[in-house]
Amino acid sequence: MRTGDIIVRHGLRWTVRAVDRRSRLATILNEDLKFDWIPIDLDKKQPDGCQVICNPPDEWPFIAIATKGKRGRLVLINRVPMGLQEQPIAQWHDWVAADPMRVGGGPVFFNPELRLTPSETLIAIFDKGLPARVTVPLGFGTVQQRKDRLTAKPTEQKTAFDKLLDDDPYGEDE
């Protein structure tokens, strides 16, 4: 079990908030925002009582929602298909906030099965204040995909002159 995992326990979905290797306990938070502590190897010792679903920080793409803390906690996200009514997206199944207790915005991980596309509109609803419109960015992806894009160096475009200088067919440069 790792920090960030979503697990199913007692019919509820939980997120692993912290893992303490010394005490061998994991702090978990459920859908009702209640904390509990379980052994970190419970998923291996009792697979029927605790099942790891996924690790959204590693596997799910995310969007950073930039809003102020005065709006309160993020409680609902609606999808707005072109010209249709808003459709709610299920929290803890299709999306999960990096920190469900955080007030304001922050990173939100989305299930890849939703197949969100760049420039799609989402409506983030908070427990206080007005909703926020969120547009899926062009760089929408997982943490690792975004890191890979940043480290990928663009190839330099060579001109015909550069190609002539690089190749010495007669071996005169040696």
C-alpha positions as CSV (number, residue, x, y, z in Angstrom):
1,M,0.0,0.0,0.0
2,R,1.3,3.4,-0.9
3,T,0.4,7.0,-0.2
4,G,-2.3,8.1,-2.7
5,D,-3.8,4.6,-3.3
6,I,-7.6,4.3,-3.5
7,I,-8.8,1.3,-1.7
8,V,-12.2,-0.4,-1.0
9,R,-12.8,-1.3,2.6
10,H,-16.2,-2.1,4.2
11,G,-18.0,-1.1,0.9
12,L,-16.5,2.4,0.9
13,R,-13.7,3.9,-1.0
14,W,-10.8,5.3,0.9
15,T,-7.6,7.1,0.0
16,V,-4.3,6.4,1.7
17,R,-3.2,9.7,3.2
18,A,0.0,8.6,4.9
19,V,2.1,5.5,5.4
20,D,4.2,5.2,8.6
21,R,6.8,2.4,8.1
22,R,7.9,2.5,11.8
23,S,4.4,1.7,13.2
24,R,3.4,-0.2,10.0
25,L,0.1,1.8,9.9
26,A,-1.5,3.7,7.1
27,T,-3.8,6.7,7.7
28,I,-6.8,6.5,5.4
29,L,-9.7,8.9,4.7
30,N,-13.1,7.7,3.4
31,E,-15.8,9.2,1.2
32,D,-17.5,10.6,4.3
33,L,-14.2,12.3,5.3
34,K,-13.6,10.1,8.3
35,F,-10.1,8.9,9.2
36,D,-9.0,5.5,10.2
37,W,-5.7,3.6,10.6
38,I,-5.0,0.2,9.1
39,P,-1.9,-2.1,8.8
40,I,0.1,-1.2,5.7
41,D,0.0,-4.8,4.5
42,L,-3.8,-5.4,5.0
43,D,-4.4,-5.6,1.3
44,K,-2.0,-8.6,1.1
45,K,-3.1,-10.3,4.3
46,Q,-6.8,-9.9,3.8
47,P,-7.5,-9.2,0.1
48,D,-11.3,-9.7,0.7
49,G,-11.4,-7.0,3.4
50,C,-9.2,-4.4,1.7
51,Q,-8.6,-4.1,-2.0
52,V,-6.3,-1.6,-3.7
53,I,-8.1,-0.1,-6.8
54,C,-5.4,2.2,-8.2
55,N,-2.9,5.0,-7.4
56,P,-4.3,8.1,-9.1
57,P,-1.1,10.2,-8.7
58,D,0.8,7.6,-10.8
59,E,-2.0,6.4,-13.1
60,W,-4.6,9.1,-13.6
61,P,-4.2,12.4,-15.5
62,F,-4.7,15.6,-13.4
63,I,-5.9,19.2,-13.7
64,A,-4.8,21.9,-11.3
65,I,-7.8,23.9,-10.4
66,A,-6.8,27.4,-9.4
67,T,-9.4,28.9,-7.0
68,K,-9.2,30.7,-3.7
69,G,-9.8,29.0,-0.3
70,K,-12.8,31.2,0.4
71,R,-14.9,28.9,-1.9
72,G,-14.5,26.0,0.5
73,R,-13.9,22.4,-0.3
74,L,-14.4,20.9,-3.7
75,V,-17.5,18.8,-3.5
76,L,-18.7,18.1,-7.0
77,I,-17.5,18.2,-10.6
78,N,-19.9,18.3,-13.6
79,R,-19.1,17.5,-17.2
80,V,-20.6,19.8,-19.8
81,P,-20.9,18.1,-23.1
82,M,-21.4,20.4,-26.1
83,G,-24.9,21.9,-26.0
84,L,-26.2,19.4,-23.4
85,Q,-27.0,19.6,-19.7
86,E,-24.3,19.2,-17.0
87,Q,-23.6,15.6,-16.0
88,P,-22.1,15.0,-12.6
89,I,-18.9,12.9,-12.4
90,A,-18.8,10.5,-9.4
91,Q,-16.2,11.5,-6.8
92,W,-13.9,8.7,-5.6
93,H,-14.8,6.7,-8.7
94,D,-14.1,9.1,-11.6
95,W,-12.2,11.8,-9.9
96,V,-10.4,12.4,-6.6
97,A,-8.7,15.5,-5.2
98,A,-5.1,15.2,-4.3
99,D,-6.1,16.4,-0.8
100,P,-9.9,16.0,-0.3
101,M,-9.7,18.1,2.9
102,R,-8.2,21.1,1.1
103,V,-10.2,24.3,0.8
104,G,-10.0,25.9,-2.6
105,G,-8.7,24.3,-5.7
106,G,-5.6,22.1,-6.2
107,P,-4.7,19.1,-8.2
108,V,-7.6,16.8,-9.1
109,F,-7.0,13.4,-10.7
110,F,-9.5,12.0,-13.3
111,N,-10.1,8.4,-14.2
112,P,-8.7,7.8,-17.8
113,E,-12.0,5.9,-18.6
114,L,-13.7,9.3,-18.7
115,R,-11.8,10.1,-21.9
116,L,-11.6,13.8,-21.2
117,T,-10.4,15.7,-24.2
118,P,-8.5,19.0,-24.3
119,S,-10.7,22.1,-24.3
120,E,-13.6,20.2,-22.8
121,T,-15.4,22.2,-20.1
122,L,-15.9,21.0,-16.5
123,I,-17.7,22.9,-13.7
124,A,-16.2,22.6,-10.2
125,I,-18.7,23.1,-7.4
126,F,-17.5,24.0,-3.9
127,D,-19.4,24.0,-0.6
128,K,-19.2,27.8,-0.4
129,G,-19.2,30.4,-3.1
130,L,-19.6,30.3,-6.8
131,P,-18.8,27.3,-9.1
132,A,-15.6,27.5,-11.2
133,R,-15.4,26.7,-14.9
134,V,-12.4,24.5,-15.7
135,T,-11.1,23.8,-19.2
136,V,-9.2,20.6,-19.8
137,P,-5.7,21.9,-20.9
138,L,-3.8,20.7,-23.9
139,G,-1.1,19.3,-21.7
140,F,-3.6,17.0,-19.9
141,G,-1.8,13.9,-18.7
142,T,-0.4,12.0,-15.8
143,V,2.4,13.4,-13.6
144,Q,4.9,11.1,-15.5
145,Q,3.7,12.1,-18.9
146,R,4.1,15.8,-18.0
147,K,7.6,15.2,-16.7
148,D,8.5,13.3,-19.9
149,R,7.2,16.2,-22.0
150,L,9.4,18.7,-20.1
151,T,12.5,16.6,-20.4
152,A,12.1,15.7,-24.1
153,K,14.4,17.9,-26.1
154,P,13.2,19.2,-29.4
155,T,15.3,18.0,-32.3
156,E,17.2,20.7,-34.1
157,Q,16.1,21.3,-37.7
158,K,19.1,20.9,-40.0
159,T,19.4,22.9,-43.2
160,A,21.0,21.5,-46.4
161,F,24.1,23.5,-45.6
162,D,24.4,21.8,-42.1
163,K,24.1,18.4,-43.7
164,L,26.9,19.2,-46.1
165,L,29.2,20.2,-43.3
166,D,28.4,17.1,-41.1
167,D,29.2,14.5,-43.8
168,D,32.6,14.2,-45.2
169,P,32.3,11.5,-47.9
170,Y,36.1,11.6,-48.7
171,G,37.4,11.4,-45.1
172,E,39.5,14.5,-45.4
173,D,38.7,15.7,-41.9
174,E,40.8,13.0,-40.3
